[in-house]
């Protein structure tokens, strides 16, 4: 599986021309949650697509809660490169009090690898294989999936 830049089976690290490489360490060994976001979804779509804007806001808030509830999961946030550089990413992290790792996919290689077409998208992986995907972050449904993944 080649995502971008460098990849090894023992230590998965993706260099996607970001200030900090997007790190997928543990993707094979531990349950992993890939959370794809766009830093502009909440404000840019507010007037034209208010439901999508609200979904983006709610999704980040739910992922923040799930990150605290499931620390044994390898959480990786992947931000769209569109209109997003280091300042916009820092502003987004502050605005939504993001504590989980979150970096910009500046080459879109991870986004393409996982065929993400909508934001937000949450993908759960077990032993490196996709087991769950959603664009509507419902904490009950995802909690059920996470409990099953972490029970083993």
N, C-alpha and C positions, 0 to 999 in steps of 0.2 A: 504494500500500500504506500504510494508516494503522495504526500500532501504538498510539499514545497521544500525547496532548499535542502536541508539535511533531515534524514530520517533513519533511525535504527530501531531494531526490534527491542533491544534491551532498554534503551533510553530514547523515548520519543520526544523529539524537539523539532519544532518547525521554525525555520527562519523565513519570515514572510516580509522582509524589508521593514520591520517594525523597529522601534527604539528598543523594545524588549521582545525577544522571540516568543511566539505563542508556544507554551509548553504543555504538551499532552503526556507528561510523565504519568505512568500508571495506567494508561489507556488499556493495556492488555491485562494487567493484573487486578485492577480495581474497577468497580462500577464508575462510569464517567458520565457526566452531564455536560453536553455542549449547548451553550445558550447563545444563539445568534440574534444580535440586536442591531438597530441603527440608532445613532445618537440624535438624529433629527426627527424621528417618527412622531414623538409627542407634540412638538411645536409646529412642524411643517404641515402635518396632516390634520391639525386641530380644526381648521375651518372647512377643508374640502372633504375629509373623511374622518369625522369625529369618533366614530366607533373604532376605527383602526388605531387612532391616536390613543384613545382610552385603553385599548387592549395592550398597546405598547407600555403604557404607564403601569397598568395592573400586572403585566407579566414581570416587569423588573422588580416590583414590590414583592410578588410571590416568590420569585427566585431568591431574593434576599432572605426571605423567611426560610425557604427550603434549604438554603446554604447553611444556615444556622442549625436547622433540625437534623441535617444529614452531613456532618463533617467528614464521615468516612468515604463520601463520594468525591471523586476527582472533578471539581467544578471548573469549567473552562468557558469564559465569556469571549465571544468572537464578534467584534464590531465591524459593521460594513465600512468600507473605505470611503464611500461616497460622502463628501462634505465633512470628513472626519480626519483630523490630524491629532497630534498630541494635545493641543489646547482644548479642542472640542471633547476629546476623550476625558481629560481631567475635569472639565466642567460637568460632563454627564455623570461621572463617578461621584462627584460632590453633590450634584443635584439629587441623585437617587440613593446616596449613601451606599454605594456599591463596595462590598468588602471582598467578593470573590475575584479571582484573577480575570482581567478583562483587557484585551489588546485588540488593536486594529488589524484586520486581515488586509493589508495594503496591496496584496496581489490578487486577492479573491480566491486564492488557491484552496483554502479550507472550505470556503463557501461553495465552490464548484465541486470539490471532492465529495461533499455531503449533499449536493444538489439542492441547496437551500434557495428557495425562490421567494419566500415571504418572511417578513419580520413582524414580530419576533417568532423564532422557532426554537423549540427545545428538543434535543435528541438525547436519548439515553442509550448508552452502550454497555454491553456486558461482555467482558473478555474481548473487547475491540469490535464487537458486532452490534449493529443497531437493533434494539429491541422495542423502542418506543419513539414516536415523533408526534409533536403537536404544535400548532400555532396559537392555540387557546390555552393559556396556562391556568389550569384548574387545580388548585392545590390538593384537593381530595383525590382526584384521579392520579396525579403525579405522585402523591404520597404513597398511594397503593402500589404503584410501579416501583418506587424507590424502596419500599419495605420489602418487596419481593426480591429485588436485586441485592439488597444488603443483608438479607436473611441467610445467605449461603456462606 
